[in-house]
Amino acid sequence: MDSKFFDVIIIGAGPAGMTAAVFTARKGLSTLVLSKDVGGQVNWTTIVENYMGFKSIGGAELMERFEEQMKGDHLAYIEDEAAILERDEQGHFKVTGKKTGMHRGRVVIIATGKRPRMLNVPGEVEFRGKGVGYCSTCDAPLYRDAPTAVVGGGNSGVQAALDLLCIDAKEVHLVTDEELTADEALIRQIRDNQRVKIYTHHQVLEITGDKLVQGMRIRHRQSGEEKALQVEGVFIEIGLIPNADFLDQIHKNERREIRVNCQCRTNIEGVFAAGDVTDVPEKQIVIASGEGAKAAIGAWEYIIQKRVSHIPVQA
């Protein structure tokens, strides 16, 4: 296998990227997976209870199993972050890593995912996966009968509060540094619920605990009054950022997500995209995996079509 030229270059090694790699390698396509980490956001998920085949499994453990299945013939993995995507005069793609330089391939699959917008307060990083979460759909069931907090007053924040109410969290503290900006229909569902306490114009100062989250300190932005909330789970819902900053020529929507069609094709011929970085709705592990498989099959079909079109016609 040429260490610098591949049939397929996959950028990203979360559920979408690793699933795509399994499919392309099984098709006999030389495949490079280029990613700064394996697992992505799923590593921050404490328990996964909605991925088929596992009644309950840790997020990091699930990604370890993905990685183990990804290893094999026809595949190389390089730990690096893609910085530039270009096309050369032969129509091949050049992907430049920040540390390892240029790699060339016939087809590119972008599966770089999203990253949560961070609060950047003490305790956030230390308790990530130990009470601090960024996905109520994934982790809300862990906090049945427990006091919880949600940071964020938009649709994502209010929806997270509703998710926690649905699984019977003991109480939900909803904290936002402004007024609630969610749709009125969502706000009405929490406004009069006795288990919800809303703190508008409050800033999070710190997330506290020992081995797990035990509390959070907040402060009113105008009065300066501080409060200590006793909570066991904190969901930070202030937005997700697609990891697509280096992709200038690829069409994106208003949220900076890559636009794809039902075959995971982008506006650039030979470039596919899958998973949370795309505009496909519902950001879930099982959906990202399925989209990764679709992108891989699409890449294989694209390569086969190109090969067939270059076979000379016999007279």
C-alpha positions in Angstrom: 0.0 0.0 0.0 1.4 3.4 -1.0 1.9 5.3 2.2 0.9 8.6 0.5 -1.8 7.5 -2.0 -5.1 5.8 -1.1 -8.4 4.9 -2.7 -10.3 6.6 0.1 -9.2 9.1 2.8 -11.6 9.3 5.7 -11.2 12.4 7.9 -12.5 11.7 11.4 -12.7 8.6 13.5 -16.0 8.8 15.4 -18.9 6.4 14.7 -19.4 7.6 11.2 -15.7 7.6 10.2 -14.9 4.2 11.7 -18.0 2.5 10.2 -17.1 4.0 6.8 -13.6 2.6 7.2 -14.8 -0.9 7.9 -17.0 -0.8 4.8 -14.3 0.6 2.4 -11.7 -1.8 3.7 -14.0 -4.8 3.2 -14.5 -3.7 -0.4 -10.7 -3.9 -0.9 -10.2 -0.2 -1.1 -7.0 1.1 0.3 -8.1 3.4 3.1 -6.5 6.1 5.3 -8.3 7.3 8.4 -6.9 10.6 9.5 -8.1 11.9 12.9 -6.8 13.7 16.0 -8.6 11.2 18.2 -10.7 8.0 18.1 -14.3 8.1 19.3 -14.9 11.8 19.3 -17.9 13.0 21.4 -19.0 9.5 22.3 -16.0 9.2 24.6 -17.7 11.9 26.7 -20.9 9.8 27.1 -21.0 7.9 30.3 -23.5 5.1 29.3 -25.0 4.3 25.9 -28.3 2.5 26.2 -29.7 3.0 22.7 -27.1 1.3 20.4 -28.4 -2.0 19.1 -26.6 -5.1 20.4 -25.7 -3.5 23.7 -28.3 -3.1 26.5 -25.9 -0.8 28.2 -22.2 0.1 27.5 -19.9 2.9 28.3 -19.3 5.4 25.5 -15.5 5.0 25.6 -15.8 1.2 25.7 -18.1 1.2 22.7 -15.6 3.3 20.7 -12.8 0.9 21.7 -14.9 -1.9 20.1 -15.4 0.2 17.0 -11.7 0.8 16.8 -10.9 -2.9 17.2 -13.2 -3.8 14.4 -11.8 -1.1 12.2 -8.3 -2.5 12.3 -7.3 -4.8 9.4 -5.9 -5.2 5.9 -6.2 -2.3 3.4 -6.4 0.3 6.2 -4.0 2.7 7.8 -4.7 5.1 10.8 -2.8 8.3 11.3 -3.3 10.4 14.4 -3.4 13.9 13.0 -5.8 16.8 12.3 -6.7 17.7 8.7 -5.9 21.3 7.9 -6.4 21.6 4.1 -8.4 19.8 1.4 -7.5 20.4 -2.2 -7.8 18.8 -5.6 -4.8 18.3 -7.9 -4.5 18.5 -11.7 -5.2 14.7 -12.0 -8.5 15.1 -10.2 -7.2 13.4 -7.0 -7.6 14.9 -3.6 -4.8 16.2 -1.4 -5.4 16.2 2.4 -2.8 18.0 4.4 -2.4 17.1 8.1 -1.1 19.6 10.6 1.7 17.2 11.6 2.1 14.6 8.9 1.9 16.7 5.7 0.1 15.7 2.5 -1.8 12.5 1.8 -3.4 11.8 -1.6 -6.6 9.9 -2.5 -9.2 9.2 -5.1 -12.2 9.9 -2.8 -12.6 11.7 0.5 -15.2 11.0 3.2 -15.6 13.8 5.8 -16.7 12.5 9.2 -15.3 15.1 11.5 -18.4 15.4 13.7 -19.2 18.3 16.0 -17.7 19.7 19.2 -19.8 21.1 22.1 -19.6 24.8 22.8 -17.8 24.9 26.1 -18.6 26.9 29.3 -14.9 27.1 30.1 -15.5 27.1 33.9 -13.6 25.2 36.6 -14.8 21.6 36.9 -16.2 21.2 33.4 -13.3 19.3 32.0 -12.6 17.4 35.3 -16.1 16.0 35.6 -16.8 15.4 31.9 -18.4 11.9 31.8 -18.7 12.0 35.6 -21.8 14.1 35.8 -21.1 16.7 33.1 -22.7 15.8 29.8 -23.6 17.4 26.5 -26.3 15.1 25.3 -29.5 14.7 27.3 -30.9 12.1 24.8 -27.9 9.9 25.6 -27.5 10.4 29.3 -30.8 11.7 30.8 -31.9 8.2 31.9 -28.9 8.1 34.3 -30.5 10.8 36.5 -33.8 9.3 37.3 -34.8 10.6 40.8 -31.7 12.8 40.9 -31.3 16.6 41.1 -30.0 17.9 37.8 -29.1 21.2 36.0 -29.2 22.3 32.4 -27.2 25.3 31.2 -28.7 27.0 28.2 -32.0 28.7 27.5 -32.5 28.0 23.8 -34.4 25.1 22.2 -31.7 22.6 23.1 -31.6 23.6 26.7 -35.3 23.6 27.3 -35.6 20.3 25.4 -32.9 18.8 27.7 -35.0 19.9 30.7 -38.0 18.2 29.2 -36.0 15.0 28.6 -35.0 15.0 32.3 -38.6 15.6 33.4 -39.7 12.6 31.2 -37.3 10.3 33.0 -38.5 11.6 36.4 -35.4 13.6 37.5 -36.1 14.8 41.0 -35.6 18.4 40.0 -34.2 20.4 37.1 -32.4 23.7 37.5 -32.4 25.6 34.2 -29.7 28.2 34.1 -29.2 30.8 31.3 -27.2 34.0 31.1 -30.1 35.8 29.3 -33.8 35.4 29.0 -35.2 32.1 27.7 -35.0 32.1 23.9 -36.6 28.8 23.1 -39.8 28.4 21.2 -42.8 29.5 23.3 -44.4 26.1 22.9 -41.4 24.5 24.7 -41.2 27.1 27.4 -44.9 26.6 28.3 -44.1 23.0 29.0 -41.6 23.8 31.8 -42.8 27.2 33.1 -45.4 25.8 35.5 -43.7 22.5 36.4 -42.9 22.4 40.1 -39.8 20.3 39.5 -38.3 23.0 37.3 -36.5 26.1 38.7 -35.5 28.7 36.1 -32.5 31.0 36.7 -32.4 33.7 34.0 -29.5 36.2 33.8 -27.3 33.8 35.8 -23.7 32.9 35.1 -22.2 29.5 35.9 -19.1 30.0 38.1 -18.0 26.5 38.9 -19.0 22.8 38.8 -18.1 21.1 42.0 -17.7 17.6 43.3 -15.4 14.8 44.5 -15.2 11.8 42.2 -18.6 12.8 40.6 -20.5 16.0 40.3 -22.1 17.2 43.5 -23.0 20.8 42.8 -22.7 24.0 40.8 -22.2 27.6 41.7 -24.1 30.4 39.8 -24.2 34.2 40.1 -26.8 36.7 39.0 -25.3 38.9 36.4 -26.9 42.2 37.7 -27.1 41.8 41.5 -24.0 39.6 41.9 -25.9 37.3 44.3 -24.4 33.8 44.3 -26.2 30.5 44.8 -25.0 26.9 45.3 -27.1 24.3 43.6 -26.9 20.6 44.8 -27.0 18.6 41.6 -25.7 15.2 40.4 -25.8 15.9 36.7 -25.1 19.0 34.6 -26.1 19.2 30.9 -24.4 21.9 29.0 -26.7 22.8 26.1 -25.3 26.0 24.6 -24.7 24.7 21.1 -22.5 22.4 19.0 -19.9 23.6 16.4 -19.3 21.5 13.3 -15.7 20.6 12.7 -15.7 21.9 9.2 -13.7 25.1 9.4 -11.0 23.9 6.9 -13.6 23.1 4.2 -14.1 26.4 2.4 -15.4 25.1 -0.9 -18.0 22.7 0.4 -21.6 24.0 0.7 -22.9 24.3 4.2 -26.2 25.4 5.8 -26.7 28.3 8.2 -25.5 26.2 11.1 -22.2 25.5 9.2 -23.2 21.8 8.7 -22.2 20.2 5.4 -25.1 19.8 3.0 -25.4 16.3 1.7 -27.9 14.4 -0.4 -29.5 11.0 0.4 -26.3 9.3 -0.9 -24.0 11.4 1.4 -22.6 13.3 -1.6 -21.5 16.9 -1.2 -21.4 19.6 -3.9 -17.9 18.5 -4.8 -17.7 15.3 -7.0 -15.8 12.6 -5.1 -16.3 14.2 -1.7 -18.8 12.5 0.7 -19.7 13.4 4.2 -21.4 11.5 7.1 -22.4 11.9 10.7 -22.9 14.9 12.9 -20.9 17.3 10.7 -23.7 17.0 8.1 -27.2 18.5 7.9 -28.8 15.1 8.5 -31.2 15.5 11.4 -30.9 13.8 14.8 -27.3 13.5 16.1 -27.2 9.9 17.4 -24.5 7.2 17.3 -26.6 4.7 15.4 -27.6 7.3 12.8 -23.9 8.5 12.4 -22.9 4.8 11.9 -25.6 4.2 9.3 -24.6 7.4 7.4 -20.9 6.3 7.5 -21.9 3.0 5.9 -23.9 4.9 3.2 -20.9 7.2 2.5 -18.6 4.2 2.2 -20.8 2.4 -0.3 -21.2 5.6 -2.2 -17.5 6.1 -2.4 -17.0 2.5 -3.6 -19.6 2.9 -6.3 -18.0 6.2 -7.4 -14.6 4.6 -7.7 -16.0 1.6 -9.6 -17.8 3.9 -12.0 -14.6 5.9 -12.7 -12.7 2.7 -13.3 -15.3 1.4 -15.8 -15.4 4.7 -17.6 -11.7 4.6 -18.2 -11.7 1.1 -19.7 -11.0 1.4 -23.5 -13.7 0.2 -25.8 -12.6 -2.8 -28.0 -13.0 -2.2 -31.7 
